[in-house]
Amino acid sequence: MAGQYDYIENNLLKIKQKIARVCAAFERDPKEIYIIAVSKTFPADAIGSALDYNQLDFGENRVQELLAKEPEFRDRIIHWHLIGHLQTNKVKFIVPFVFMIHSVDSLKLAQKINEEAAKTGVRVKCLIQVNTSGEDQKSGCDPKYTLKLVKEISQFENIKVKGLMTIGRIMNNEKDPAEREIVRGNFRRLKELFEEIKAHNITGVDMKYLSMGMTSDYDIAIEEGSNMLRIGSAIFGSR
């Protein structure tokens, strides 16, 4: 898809090169890192351009926006990720096609996803969102209740827990070492939880993905063990 969004190819190359450099410094394999291109507010043409350059995973924050874009790509291989807060009354709209839901943070929401997935005959891959920064305005399960929630959700036949997700504290100054250390602590807490839950070997749970890190802090996230990054502006440009 030539034209207005040609710059996306170069941005994807740049971000992959940067990820490779961070991985090399910490003896990690960049092939282990999944990039979710956060396409919220960008039109279908921008997504199409990224698809043309072999980016298959796309993250949307709002169900309404995802539903508007999804029909445009039904003839192509694309993985849609719902990464924003999900209301129970909107679950039924995305269950039939969503690749993964990153923002499961309560038993009530999980019950609704399971119920709608059973109607459709699918098993939905989900991540448990954990509020590791302790900020009131952020969604997410309290870290101390995460293991309990995972055990409860593991009982649902139509949900497959695939890992954990968190959003680090938003930095006012992305170069400030003190702020970066706070974010590092948020990510380290999630990694500890991830390993703790993985060690329990809970039936029906596959602790594969540690989704943390965005454009401003993905380097810290990789250093702390992330294998799934949600990158928006570094790919699509400023909103």
BAFI-3210 file (N, C-alpha, C; in Angstrom, 3 decimals, decimal comma, padded with zeros to 6 digits):
// residues 239
n [1|2|3|4|5|6|7|8|9|10|11|12|13|14|15|16|17|18|19|20|21|22|23|24|25|26|27|28|29|30|31|32|33|34|35|36|37|38|39|40|41|42|43|44|45|46|47|48|49|50|51|52|53|54|55|56|57|58|59|60|61|62|63|64|65|66|67|68|69|70|71|72|73|74|75|76|77|78|79|80|81|82|83|84|85|86|87|88|89|90|91|92|93|94|95|96|97|98|99|100|101|102|103|104|105|106|107|108|109|110|111|112|113|114|115|116|117|118|119|120|121|122|123|124|125|126|127|128|129|130|131|132|133|134|135|136|137|138|139|140|141|142|143|144|145|146|147|148|149|150|151|152|153|154|155|156|157|158|159|160|161|162|163|164|165|166|167|168|169|170|171|172|173|174|175|176|177|178|179|180|181|182|183|184|185|186|187|188|189|190|191|192|193|194|195|196|197|198|199|200|201|202|203|204|205|206|207|208|209|210|211|212|213|214|215|216|217|218|219|220|221|222|223|224|225|226|227|228|229|230|231|232|233|234|235|236|237|238|239]
n.u [000,856|001,140|002,288|000,965|001,576|004,043|006,259|005,999|007,176|009,932|009,940|009,180|011,395|013,384|012,518|012,723|015,463|016,391|015,270|016,667|019,243|018,978|018,282|020,601|022,437|021,555|021,676|019,497|017,157|016,051|014,015|012,233|010,625|007,500|005,864|003,279|001,499|000,241|-002,591|-004,532|-006,623|-005,486|-006,055|-007,543|-005,925|-003,335|-002,919|-003,092|-000,799|001,229|000,676|001,386|004,080|004,622|003,803|001,792|000,297|-001,971|-002,965|-005,808|-007,486|-010,150|-013,330|-015,315|-013,855|-012,242|-014,197|-015,015|-012,827|-012,171|-013,767|-012,552|-010,359|-010,882|-010,227|-007,599|-004,681|-004,592|-003,955|-005,889|-005,650|-007,146|-006,398|-007,152|-009,306|-012,031|-015,470|-018,095|-020,489|-019,696|-018,264|-019,334|-019,210|-016,581|-015,522|-015,923|-013,838|-011,472|-007,953|-006,475|-007,172|-005,981|-006,630|-007,934|-009,181|-010,759|-012,905|-015,542|-015,508|-014,072|-015,866|-017,929|-016,623|-016,065|-018,648|-019,701|-017,866|-018,385|-020,872|-020,159|-018,436|-015,678|-012,320|-010,985|-007,985|-006,357|-004,850|-003,938|-004,496|-002,481|-002,242|000,511|001,629|000,133|-001,547|-004,543|-006,129|-005,696|-006,641|-006,708|-005,757|-005,095|-001,785|-001,456|-003,664|-003,546|-002,636|-004,693|-006,855|-006,060|-006,132|-008,867|-009,939|-008,837|-010,525|-012,476|-013,777|-013,694|-011,775|-008,367|-005,748|-002,931|-000,833|000,535|-000,171|000,926|000,884|003,352|004,202|003,383|005,806|006,974|009,311|011,126|013,807|014,694|016,465|015,446|012,677|012,627|013,543|011,405|009,488|010,848|010,706|007,941|007,730|009,427|008,082|005,882|007,149|008,115|005,691|004,751|006,614|006,141|003,459|003,738|005,291|003,454|002,210|-000,500|-003,368|-004,671|-003,654|-001,336|001,530|002,874|003,210|004,521|003,402|004,505|005,667|005,993|006,225|007,731|009,074|009,955|012,515|013,364|011,469|012,146|014,627|013,761|012,461|010,237|008,282|006,478|005,603|003,894|003,626|003,144|003,348|006,027|005,883|003,641|003,731|003,254|000,222]
n.v [-001,188|001,749|005,181|007,609|006,310|005,117|005,500|003,840|001,354|001,891|002,738|000,375|-001,224|000,212|000,004|-002,724|-003,055|-001,610|-003,099|-005,466|-004,626|-004,030|-006,554|-007,979|-006,899|-007,974|-010,627|-011,877|-013,402|-011,751|-012,776|-013,827|-011,823|-010,405|-008,049|-005,853|-003,829|-000,823|000,439|002,287|005,066|005,417|005,160|002,578|002,372|002,866|000,662|-001,298|-000,715|-001,378|-004,088|-004,910|-004,883|-007,094|-006,993|-008,462|-008,389|-006,415|-003,839|-002,596|-000,113|000,518|-000,975|-000,152|001,161|-000,909|-002,628|-001,136|-001,226|-003,918|-005,322|-004,479|-006,044|-008,721|-010,462|-010,950|-012,203|-011,445|-010,443|-009,480|-007,609|-006,840|-004,320|-002,422|-001,250|-003,382|-003,521|-005,451|-005,569|-005,326|-007,458|-009,568|-008,668|-008,816|-011,324|-013,366|-012,967|-011,936|-012,102|-012,055|-011,063|-008,572|-007,445|-008,574|-008,342|-009,071|-011,451|-011,340|-010,189|-012,178|-014,314|-013,443|-013,346|-016,063|-017,106|-015,905|-016,888|-019,598|-019,689|-019,086|-021,056|-020,956|-020,682|-018,346|-016,566|-015,062|-012,417|-011,636|-008,579|-006,637|-004,311|-002,937|-000,535|000,705|002,843|004,656|005,354|003,467|000,412|-003,049|-006,015|-006,292|-006,913|-008,762|-010,379|-011,718|-014,374|-015,890|-015,051|-015,996|-018,768|-019,101|-018,337|-020,269|-022,389|-022,031|-023,256|-022,079|-020,151|-019,351|-018,787|-016,938|-015,540|-012,534|-008,997|-005,596|-002,031|000,282|002,933|006,136|008,235|011,519|012,621|010,954|010,425|010,658|009,197|008,418|008,242|006,250|004,106|003,654|002,712|000,446|-001,040|-001,544|-003,278|-005,325|-006,370|-007,544|-009,522|-011,148|-012,072|-013,445|-015,551|-016,791|-017,671|-019,302|-021,342|-022,758|-024,424|-024,537|-026,239|-025,825|-023,331|-021,429|-020,064|-018,030|-015,458|-012,288|-009,346|-006,277|-002,936|-000,122|002,395|004,344|002,994|000,457|-000,606|-000,892|-002,733|-005,012|-005,567|-006,393|-008,730|-008,862|-010,245|-009,400|-006,557|-003,426|-001,316|001,880|004,862|004,822|003,274|004,092|006,834|010,177|010,787]
n.w [000,000|-001,172|-000,746|001,415|003,865|003,686|005,300|007,451|007,037|007,319|009,985|011,288|010,702|012,076|014,764|015,172|014,878|017,087|019,171|018,783|019,481|022,230|023,144|022,506|024,304|026,632|026,327|025,044|022,768|019,967|018,435|020,152|020,947|020,705|018,713|019,189|017,198|017,996|016,924|017,438|016,771|014,272|010,742|008,584|006,313|007,254|008,878|006,928|005,463|007,309|007,526|004,968|005,254|006,701|009,399|011,669|014,009|015,775|017,992|019,638|021,558|022,034|021,803|019,981|017,971|017,086|016,036|013,873|012,194|011,782|009,731|007,373|006,897|006,601|004,604|004,883|006,617|009,910|013,254|015,812|018,758|021,784|023,781|025,562|028,284|028,918|028,707|030,144|028,679|026,081|025,315|023,741|021,132|020,208|020,740|018,703|016,825|017,916|018,550|020,890|024,240|026,241|028,640|030,900|034,040|036,134|037,794|037,068|034,476|033,130|033,384|031,722|029,235|028,929|028,824|026,451|024,626|024,716|023,474|020,897|020,284|020,570|021,922|023,918|023,936|026,637|028,564|031,894|033,298|035,352|037,950|038,520|039,195|041,045|040,651|040,937|038,750|036,865|035,275|036,267|038,021|041,508|042,497|044,649|044,529|042,180|041,564|042,706|041,114|038,592|039,085|039,501|037,003|035,430|035,553|033,692|030,688|028,172|028,053|027,711|029,674|028,959|029,992|031,527|031,812|032,033|032,634|032,784|035,102|033,885|032,504|033,215|032,351|030,169|030,228|032,750|035,284|037,809|037,431|035,515|036,992|038,681|036,872|036,044|038,389|038,437|036,229|037,014|039,159|037,878|036,386|038,449|039,510|037,294|037,072|039,521|039,253|037,033|038,107|039,570|037,823|036,780|035,744|032,506|032,165|030,386|030,763|028,848|027,713|028,530|028,744|028,491|028,303|026,250|023,634|025,010|027,032|026,338|026,203|028,861|029,629|028,096|029,211|031,678|031,144|029,421|026,735|024,954|023,343|023,278|020,855|019,671|018,740|017,853|015,633|014,050|014,224|015,636|017,466]
ca.u [000,000|002,084|001,792|001,003|002,071|005,283|007,222|005,795|008,173|011,182|009,748|009,207|012,796|014,108|012,145|013,288|016,910|016,581|014,959|017,794|020,381|018,701|018,351|022,011|023,103|021,074|021,762|018,168|016,927|014,987|012,911|011,289|009,847|006,346|005,500|001,888|001,437|-000,949|-003,118|-005,661|-006,782|-004,965|-007,031|-007,298|-004,815|-002,074|-002,813|-002,802|000,597|002,028|000,443|002,184|005,472|004,652|003,373|000,504|-000,412|-002,394|-003,663|-006,787|-007,925|-011,604|-014,096|-016,009|-012,881|-011,855|-015,298|-015,066|-011,681|-012,056|-014,296|-011,676|-009,227|-011,347|-009,625|-006,156|-004,280|-004,321|-004,241|-006,381|-005,480|-007,855|-005,438|-007,732|-010,328|-013,153|-016,715|-018,748|-021,552|-019,115|-017,501|-019,931|-018,898|-015,213|-015,163|-015,837|-012,668|-010,275|-006,851|-006,132|-007,623|-004,878|-007,054|-008,829|-008,736|-011,729|-013,611|-016,797|-015,208|-013,693|-017,098|-018,653|-015,866|-016,280|-020,049|-019,854|-017,019|-019,101|-021,928|-019,538|-017,647|-014,247|-011,590|-010,345|-006,698|-006,431|-003,814|-004,467|-003,896|-002,129|-001,892|001,754|002,064|-000,699|-002,262|-005,992|-006,794|-005,391|-007,305|-005,767|-005,889|-004,083|-000,792|-001,584|-004,798|-003,408|-002,581|-006,059|-007,681|-005,637|-006,651|-010,326|-010,210|-008,376|-011,642|-013,367|-013,406|-013,571|-010,719|-007,007|-004,845|-001,651|000,212|000,193|000,075|000,864|001,276|004,232|003,849|003,695|006,902|006,950|010,588|011,535|015,255|014,971|016,806|014,572|011,387|012,849|013,662|010,044|008,901|011,565|010,117|006,625|007,939|010,053|007,005|005,092|007,985|008,116|004,376|004,735|007,392|005,452|002,278|004,244|005,794|002,328|001,766|-001,958|-003,999|-005,436|-002,940|-000,070|002,200|003,782|003,438|004,702|003,130|004,807|006,549|005,429|007,259|008,576|009,785|010,110|013,878|013,347|010,623|012,933|015,643|013,107|011,913|009,063|008,380|005,405|005,633|002,776|004,308|002,258|003,897|007,306|005,550|002,670|003,955|002,498|-001,233]
ca.v [000,000|002,857|006,539|008,368|005,566|004,404|005,665|002,791|000,299|002,333|002,730|-001,025|-001,659|000,889|-000,532|-004,074|-002,900|-001,184|-004,257|-006,404|-004,091|-004,227|-008,003|-008,404|-006,458|-008,794|-012,017|-012,385|-013,606|-010,845|-013,541|-014,145|-010,621|-010,126|-006,632|-005,520|-002,464|-000,189|001,202|003,144|006,392|005,429|004,576|001,255|002,447|002,757|-000,741|-002,030|-000,488|-002,196|-005,479|-005,139|-005,075|-008,313|-006,818|-009,171|-008,199|-005,031|-003,609|-001,510|000,162|000,671|-001,965|000,503|001,411|-002,218|-003,134|-000,359|-001,580|-005,363|-005,802|-004,086|-006,965|-010,106|-011,298|-011,009|-012,760|-010,357|-010,810|-008,324|-007,671|-005,807|-004,006|-001,448|-001,702|-004,036|-003,574|-006,751|-005,495|-005,270|-008,694|-010,402|-008,146|-009,110|-012,730|-014,230|-012,786|-011,376|-013,053|-012,092|-009,959|-008,317|-006,608|-009,267|-007,933|-009,448|-012,713|-010,994|-010,036|-013,498|-015,102|-012,977|-013,803|-017,511|-017,307|-015,544|-017,789|-020,876|-019,527|-019,010|-022,268|-020,627|-020,560|-017,038|-016,371|-013,861|-012,072|-010,999|-007,259|-006,411|-002,918|-002,983|000,818|001,139|004,086|004,451|005,550|002,342|-000,866|-004,129|-006,756|-006,046|-007,997|-009,799|-011,258|-012,204|-015,836|-016,362|-014,799|-016,939|-020,088|-019,088|-018,277|-021,523|-023,338|-021,775|-024,071|-021,323|-019,141|-019,870|-017,763|-017,056|-014,739|-011,326|-007,698|-004,415|-000,731|000,961|004,327|007,069|009,126|012,916|012,793|009,586|010,277|010,809|007,878|008,085|007,802|004,978|003,067|003,353|001,862|-000,836|-001,742|-002,029|-004,423|-006,406|-006,971|-008,417|-010,681|-012,012|-012,703|-014,355|-016,742|-017,448|-018,371|-020,362|-022,427|-023,527|-025,379|-024,628|-026,875|-024,886|-022,045|-021,499|-018,784|-017,829|-014,061|-011,237|-008,168|-005,008|-002,090|000,651|003,165|005,120|002,207|-000,952|-001,078|-001,341|-003,931|-006,135|-005,859|-007,043|-010,028|-008,825|-010,837|-008,844|-005,101|-002,727|-000,148|002,697|006,018|004,510|002,646|004,857|008,263|010,852|010,861]
ca.w [000,000|-001,322|-000,531|002,652|005,023|003,352|006,393|008,445|006,810|007,921|011,439|011,739|010,637|013,158|016,071|015,253|015,097|018,477|020,009|018,626|020,237|023,654|023,386|022,442|025,530|027,759|025,871|024,716|021,345|019,530|017,837|021,230|021,259|019,844|018,630|018,911|016,662|018,564|015,781|017,846|016,126|012,904|009,813|008,001|005,348|008,004|009,270|005,695|005,115|008,224|007,116|003,762|005,683|007,528|010,788|011,696|015,280|015,964|019,247|019,710|022,926|022,151|021,044|018,867|016,902|016,566|015,216|012,628|011,349|011,546|008,445|006,261|006,762|006,726|003,559|005,127|007,918|010,856|014,640|016,564|020,212|022,537|024,852|026,475|029,232|028,246|029,475|029,945|027,668|024,734|025,093|022,682|019,803|019,768|020,980|017,509|015,956|018,568|018,707|022,316|025,087|027,176|029,768|031,836|035,380|037,157|037,562|036,377|033,049|032,626|033,274|030,533|028,061|028,847|028,423|025,040|023,839|024,643|022,467|019,573|020,076|020,485|023,192|023,797|024,624|027,474|029,527|033,099|033,508|036,752|038,237|039,310|039,575|042,167|040,335|041,014|037,460|035,977|035,476|036,582|039,274|042,537|042,424|045,686|044,224|040,802|041,529|043,004|039,932|037,544|039,452|039,279|035,562|034,819|035,577|032,559|029,533|026,928|028,185|027,909|030,211|028,251|030,624|032,276|031,179|032,884|032,076|033,727|035,426|032,805|032,901|032,766|031,653|029,850|030,421|034,173|035,852|038,942|036,885|034,829|038,018|039,147|035,828|036,130|039,526|037,996|035,338|037,778|039,966|037,012|036,062|039,638|039,548|036,148|037,432|040,644|038,721|036,151|038,954|040,098|036,788|036,896|034,589|031,675|032,094|029,649|031,027|027,718|027,356|029,524|027,921|029,162|027,515|025,143|022,933|025,927|028,056|025,935|026,485|030,254|029,670|027,575|030,225|032,816|030,761|028,548|025,403|024,134|023,453|022,642|020,293|018,855|018,038|017,195|014,358|013,261|014,332|016,718|017,278]
c.u [000,892|001,449|002,033|001,681|003,318|006,310|007,131|006,820|009,487|011,091|009,783|010,635|013,597|013,804|012,713|014,796|017,199|016,320|016,117|019,000|020,190|018,821|019,798|022,740|022,714|020,976|020,380|018,031|015,791|013,803|011,859|010,329|008,735|006,050|004,015|001,877|000,134|-001,490|-004,275|-005,518|-006,209|-005,928|-006,600|-006,114|-003,455|-001,849|-002,452|-001,361|001,509|001,881|001,288|003,651|005,574|004,447|001,964|-000,332|-000,696|-003,240|-004,586|-007,267|-009,435|-012,329|-014,744|-015,066|-012,428|-012,936|-015,417|-013,970|-011,672|-012,597|-013,391|-010,612|-009,631|-010,742|-008,109|-005,876|-003,892|-004,725|-004,641|-006,236|-006,285|-006,998|-005,983|-008,769|-011,530|-014,355|-017,436|-019,800|-021,010|-018,339|-018,010|-019,545|-017,522|-014,810|-015,036|-014,536|-011,388|-009,216|-006,482|-006,699|-006,582|-005,347|-008,071|-008,340|-009,723|-012,393|-014,900|-016,573|-014,860|-014,928|-017,872|-017,949|-016,105|-017,680|-020,240|-019,033|-017,690|-020,200|-021,364|-018,719|-016,167|-013,632|-010,734|-009,055|-006,742|-005,152|-004,491|-003,739|-003,705|-001,719|-000,659|002,217|001,249|-001,462|-003,760|-006,676|-006,571|-006,216|-006,246|-006,035|-004,784|-003,089|-001,014|-002,750|-004,666|-003,395|-003,966|-006,954|-007,344|-006,193|-008,150|-010,647|-009,806|-009,488|-012,583|-012,888|-013,097|-012,621|-009,388|-006,143|-003,460|-000,540|-000,343|000,518|000,080|001,250|002,129|003,755|004,277|004,742|006,690|008,202|011,179|013,037|015,660|015,238|015,872|013,218|011,516|012,967|012,304|009,362|009,545|010,992|008,739|006,770|008,529|009,009|006,183|005,866|008,021|006,802|004,257|005,433|006,722|004,273|002,704|004,673|004,671|001,801|000,254|-002,537|-004,845|-004,796|-001,605|000,641|003,289|004,163|003,523|004,607|003,367|005,820|005,840|006,564|008,234|009,446|010,052|011,510|013,980|012,579|011,388|013,980|015,052|012,340|010,706|009,320|007,233|005,337|004,443|003,298|003,371|002,978|005,214|007,086|004,709|002,906|003,087|001,018|-001,693]
c.v [001,239|004,184|007,075|007,643|004,732|004,451|004,538|001,664|000,654|002,316|001,313|-001,564|-001,079|000,258|-001,941|-004,032|-002,509|-002,334|-005,252|-005,949|-004,309|-005,708|-008,495|-008,065|-007,330|-010,272|-012,638|-012,507|-012,691|-011,557|-013,924|-012,986|-010,409|-008,630|-006,520|-004,068|-001,827|000,825|002,114|004,537|006,449|004,685|003,222|001,275|002,301|001,313|-001,591|-001,894|-001,339|-003,683|-005,838|-005,394|-006,160|-008,097|-007,400|-008,894|-006,722|-004,894|-002,414|-001,359|000,117|-000,323|-001,338|000,728|000,099|-002,772|-002,393|-000,798|-003,052|-005,820|-005,512|-005,145|-008,440|-011,037|-011,423|-011,662|-011,594|-010,830|-009,545|-008,576|-006,537|-005,509|-003,005|-002,066|-002,252|-004,103|-004,889|-006,714|-005,429|-006,535|-009,453|-009,948|-008,577|-010,572|-013,562|-014,107|-012,356|-012,461|-013,200|-010,867|-009,773|-007,775|-007,275|-008,996|-008,279|-010,771|-012,454|-010,871|-011,386|-014,386|-014,736|-013,439|-015,296|-017,827|-017,036|-016,464|-019,151|-020,820|-019,614|-020,259|-022,001|-020,665|-019,313|-016,985|-015,035|-013,684|-011,429|-009,663|-007,016|-004,948|-002,891|-001,604|001,367|002,423|003,812|004,527|004,395|001,115|-001,899|-004,745|-006,331|-007,211|-009,115|-010,755|-011,938|-013,722|-016,438|-016,206|-015,764|-018,330|-020,173|-019,134|-019,577|-022,576|-023,163|-022,506|-023,257|-020,133|-019,864|-018,718|-017,993|-016,217|-013,513|-010,072|-006,603|-003,178|-000,040|002,383|005,237|008,070|010,541|013,229|011,403|009,350|010,376|009,433|007,453|007,573|006,443|003,817|002,678|002,402|000,470|-001,682|-002,313|-003,294|-005,623|-007,131|-007,934|-009,681|-011,666|-012,780|-013,780|-015,671|-017,520|-018,277|-019,531|-021,579|-023,293|-024,563|-025,619|-025,217|-025,853|-023,519|-022,260|-020,157|-018,549|-016,366|-013,137|-009,933|-006,901|-004,251|-001,458|001,476|003,821|004,269|000,760|-001,494|-001,611|-002,660|-005,164|-006,554|-006,641|-008,306|-010,030|-009,572|-010,414|-007,342|-004,497|-001,376|000,621|003,762|005,750|003,821|003,574|006,364|008,866|010,901|012,311]
c.w [000,000|-000,927|000,846|003,823|004,722|004,490|007,424|008,285|007,497|009,444|012,009|011,740|011,799|014,513|016,251|015,485|016,547|019,446|019,972|019,442|021,744|024,008|023,424|023,738|026,724|027,388|025,686|023,201|020,894|018,886|018,877|021,520|020,232|019,889|018,306|018,450|017,130|017,559|016,141|017,239|014,708|011,976|009,264|007,031|006,050|008,440|008,058|005,282|005,996|007,889|005,896|004,093|006,754|009,027|010,887|012,942|015,527|017,226|019,164|021,150|023,094|021,247|019,816|017,682|016,269|015,632|013,884|011,653|010,923|010,186|007,249|005,962|006,862|005,677|003,736|006,473|008,813|012,253|015,404|018,069|020,839|023,760|025,861|027,396|028,473|029,174|029,153|028,843|026,235|024,372|023,871|021,280|019,299|019,897|019,690|016,714|016,670|018,760|020,183|023,017|026,184|028,526|030,685|033,258|036,481|036,782|036,778|034,866|032,429|032,439|032,012|029,265|027,845|028,320|026,927|024,132|023,673|023,581|021,062|019,245|019,896|021,880|023,081|024,605|025,374|028,293|030,724|033,274|035,000|036,928|039,137|039,755|040,742|041,914|040,250|039,650|036,488|036,330|035,855|037,931|040,241|042,499|043,439|045,443|042,855|040,707|041,754|041,775|038,801|037,835|039,190|037,782|034,865|034,768|034,381|031,308|028,286|027,021|028,370|028,410|029,614|028,876|031,323|031,474|032,242|032,088|033,132|033,997|034,280|033,297|032,375|031,953|031,422|030,025|031,891|034,796|036,989|038,451|036,206|035,828|038,597|038,158|035,861|037,278|039,189|037,158|036,094|038,625|039,117|036,651|037,226|039,751|038,475|036,505|038,565|040,132|037,828|036,959|039,529|039,100|036,833|035,602|033,827|031,539|031,389|029,790|029,976|027,515|028,569|028,744|028,737|028,314|026,346|024,532|023,896|026,850|027,652|026,198|027,916|030,355|029,186|028,606|031,400|032,421|029,857|027,240|024,495|024,387|022,721|022,148|019,366|018,058|017,337|015,847|013,486|013,272|015,439|016,393|017,329]
res [m|a|g|q|y|d|y|i|e|n|n|l|l|k|i|k|q|k|i|a|r|v|c|a|a|f|e|r|d|p|k|e|i|y|i|i|a|v|s|k|t|f|p|a|d|a|i|g|s|a|l|d|y|n|q|l|d|f|g|e|n|r|v|q|e|l|l|a|k|e|p|e|f|r|d|r|i|i|h|w|h|l|i|g|h|l|q|t|n|k|v|k|f|i|v|p|f|v|f|m|i|h|s|v|d|s|l|k|l|a|q|k|i|n|e|e|a|a|k|t|g|v|r|v|k|c|l|i|q|v|n|t|s|g|e|d|q|k|s|g|c|d|p|k|y|t|l|k|l|v|k|e|i|s|q|f|e|n|i|k|v|k|g|l|m|t|i|g|r|i|m|n|n|e|k|d|p|a|e|r|e|i|v|r|g|n|f|r|r|l|k|e|l|f|e|e|i|k|a|h|n|i|t|g|v|d|m|k|y|l|s|m|g|m|t|s|d|y|d|i|a|i|e|e|g|s|n|m|l|r|i|g|s|a|i|f|g|s|r]
***
